[in-house]
Amino acid sequence: MALTVDVGRWFVARQRAVNVCDMAALAGAQDLSLTVDAASARRVQSVVLSIVNANNAEGFAISMSQVLGPDNPDIIISEFNDTVATNSALDSNIVWTDSQGNVVPRPGPGRGILVRGQIPVQPLFARIFGITGAKVIPAQTAVALGTVSTITGNLVPFGVSVHGIVDIESSPSATIEQQLTYRSWKDSWTGTPGAFGTLGLTHTSGTTLREEIQWGHFGTYGVGQYVAMTSGNKTGPIQQGTDGRIARSQYATIDEWLAAFHSDDPVAHQEALQDSRVVLIPIVDETQIIGESVRIVGFATYAIAEWRNGEKKVYGYFVKSTYQGSVGEGLAGFGTRSYYLL
């Protein structure tokens, strides 16, 4: 009976360690940017440590290295500090496994995070049986980023052509500049990089379009889904909607937004990602049309600098980011990923 009390405490500690590692890894995964550099890694590690430290309870405090940088043995980012060559605190290379302990392929650069910690539990009644040292209860959680197949968020109805879009997916930077040029669906889009048309996510009227540009339409959308195309000249609703977004932004200029987004400060970075300038947009293939609907082939994140009505162009940057959603195999990526527990 006496030993049962200690076994129960070990079980509680195990559950707490697992829960904290899960929360911390999922929070850190939201800051992964598909790139591996010291600044982004420290930012991710800071997010993880903030979750761990906020959930340390007296009696069941999880032990984890507070080091920021490559030599942290408890916060591992794929292809940044998961080998002995990149992390002097490791005794051997990290073997990536799922929750069942099965070995899985190593995630690509900046596409996986592993958080591990431990809780030392001092014995109470177990001392009677000669158990005097603390029992160390370990836990670890691995999260990876995958190509989005379905995504949940506030979608903005800019259907950007897959043909001629910049390669944000493999860019070494988390942002890359490209102008988006408005075209009606009856125009030729050939030879126009960043061409886009407007979509009717719920309705094709100009008023609805303006509202959906300004506020987005919350829902779940998937690759392969067909969405309605709007007809006529929509430059008016585009200008009104983008102007409304920019007016709500806490950043006076796109340069201020870029400085915050690329900051080492995780709070500043997350505030930038959540700013009204940042929109989730569908990538479409304008050669795949059924009736009055066009096919979604992926999703991207874009930070709006401004709309220039005379040029019919949106100026801004494609951005690497993560969203809640599901992942699929063999799909094209556009810098926007979903995260999942391994």
C-alpha positions, 0 to 999 in steps of 0.5 A: 500500500505504501509503494502504491502512493509513490507509484501514483505520484510517478504516474501523475508526474508522467502525465504532467511531463507529457502534457507540458511537452505536448503544449510546448512543442505545439506552440513552438511548431507554430513559429517554425518557418521552414528555414534554419537560422539562429534567429528563428531557432532562438525565437522558437526555443523562447516560445517553448521555454515560456510554455514550460516555465509557465506550467511548472508546478511546485512539486512537479516542475519539469526540468529542461535546459534554458539555453537558447541556441544550437547547444540546447539538448531539450529543444531540438529543431530538425537540421539545426541542432539535431546532430552531434556536429551541430549540438555539443550538448548531445551524446549522439544524433537525434533519432526522430520517432513517433509517439509509439517510439517508431523511427520516422524520417528526419523532417526537413530543415526547420520542419520538425521540433522535438521537446523533451523534459523530465520530472524528478520525483522524490520518494515518500513511502518508497524509502521503506523499501530502500528506494531513496533517490529521486525517480526521474520521469522523462517525456518527449514530444515531436511535431512536424510540418507538412504540406497543407491538404485542408486548412481552417482560417479566414480565407481572403478571396484572391485566387492567385495563379499557380503559374508564375508565383514566386518560390517561397517554399524553398526560399532561404528567407521567411518572406519574399516580395511579389506583386499580385496583378488583378485579372478578370477571369476572362482575361489572358493570364499568360505571362503575368507573374502573380496574376490573381482573380477574385473569388466568391467564397459565399457570394459573388456580389461586390459588397460581399467581396469587399467584406471578405477581403477586409475581414476574410471568410472563416471556414475549412477549405481543401486542395482540390476544392472548386470555388466560385469565380466572380464576374466583372471589374472588381477593382472597387471592392479590392481597393475598399477591402485592402484599404480597410485591412491596412487601416486596422494594421498596427504598423504604419508601413510594410517596412515596420511590419517586416521588422517585427516579423523578422524580430528575434522577439517571439511576441513581436513575431506573432503579433506581426503574423496576426496583423490585419495586413497578413492574409491567407489566400488560395492558390488556384490553377486557372486552367482547371475550371468547371462551369464558373468555379476554379480549382484550389491547388494550395494555400499561401500567406501574404502580407499586404503593403498596398493596393495601387488602383491605377496599376491594378496591383497589390504590393506585398510579400509572400510569407512562410507560416503555419496554420491549423489543418491537415497534411497530404502527400505529394502536394505542392507547397507554397510556404504555408504549412500545417503541423501535426504530432509525430 
